[in-house]
């Protein structure tokens, strides 16, 4: 704490003074009758009526016998007009010592000032919480975004547009739940601590359970436990939950992020594709009232149906490489190198195809697009395509050059799944820390029989980014993972 800070000490002295005069600066409760925006929107009905409002002081003008303040609650701001003759000289003197940042409760009548501003003419003013730290004057538009993210509570106070992002985020998740529940999906909860990290190609966080004396992993995906539920007889399930991946931080990645995954028995990836575009279009319509969304000055059209693009066709279109004429790893490597890429020495043909796709095709997929036909080497949990088993019945959905979701016809052949896991374990042995681990319990579940199933994972944070025109994933996560203050040069 800044005990030597002059402003801190001044406010600390005020607390002592308030208590000496019988005023407790940290109240237990306050019953308000109206929010600020309610009064403004319903002024015609409330003019002259008694109301009680509560909120944080955001501005203060002391004109001797009259004080004007703006207080802010979750709905917005409203002006408060305080006159010494109305509240009494002693109370007025105390009120004059309240600061910007303090939280007050105000009772009085609704009126409009001579300048036309809807206000509350105060009859009672109560200090509910004394702020020891002053609000920063230049927090809006602060160039050190690390400070804004770390002190999100201040960001929310002084930047209303930030609060709006998270209100929209809540609406997006609510609309998603409503859509899925209307389709007969049941929301479930599965473990966050896993004995085997699986369901995605990612590096996990490792922790240790002392009583059991065993290492556990924070989940990297929701997938494998949800599919166990389909084995158990549930036919439509979904979960919205946190995943954790021990990877880099960027405008598109945070180590802790939110996913929605769903699984539907007796469906395939084409059924899930239709569900996905309808669900996202529904969410966009509910949140925006229109299926056209402006993101980073680009208009995205979410009206269905969306474009379907074969991965190999996209690579041919945007890079000029026709992998249908490149049957082996050597040819694939040569084609990628000719385009300036440097595949890993042990990369398979399918991995090279995926690398070329990520480099040349992904950034070009601005409008909502389904990409289908992924190589089996990069799809360890997806069913092989019946006509061409080198590829899988899988899709990824993209918008603005970013992956929003991943889905496939789930691999329900336990023998093939074991072989895929063994192949992944071979990759781990070569040093790939993101390759899938062997999960014997999941394999055993498959051996009891998984019906034909379609599954989907949607990145909630990236969807919120698109629908709030946010440039970074950290803009849509209330408290993103941060570096230490020492690394950022940020003041404490």
Secondary structure, 3 states (H helix, E strand, C coil): CCCCCHHHHHHHHHHHHHHHCCCCCECCCCCCCCCHHHHHHCHHHHECCEEEEEEEEEEEEECCCEEEEEEEECCEEEEEEEEHHHHCHHHHHHHCCCCCCCEEEEEEEEEECCCCCEEEEEEEEEEEECCCCCCCCCCCCCCCHHHHHHCHHHHHHHCHHHHHHHHHHHHHHHHHHHHHHHCCCEECCCCCEECCCCCCCCCCCEEEECCCCEEEEECCCCHHHHHHHHHCCCCEEEEEEEEECCCCCCCCCCCEEEEEEEEEECCCHHHHHHHHHHHHHHHHHHHHCCCEEEECCEEEECCCCCEEEEHHHHHHHHHCCCHHHCCCHHHHHHHHHHCCCCCCCCCCHHHHHHHHHHHHHHHHCCCCEEEECCEHHHCCCECECCCCCCEECEEEEEECCEEEEEEEEECCCHHHHHHHHHHHHHHHHCCCCCCCCCCHHHHHHHHCCCCCEEEEEEEHHHHHHHHHCCCCHHHCCCCCCCCCHHHHCCCC
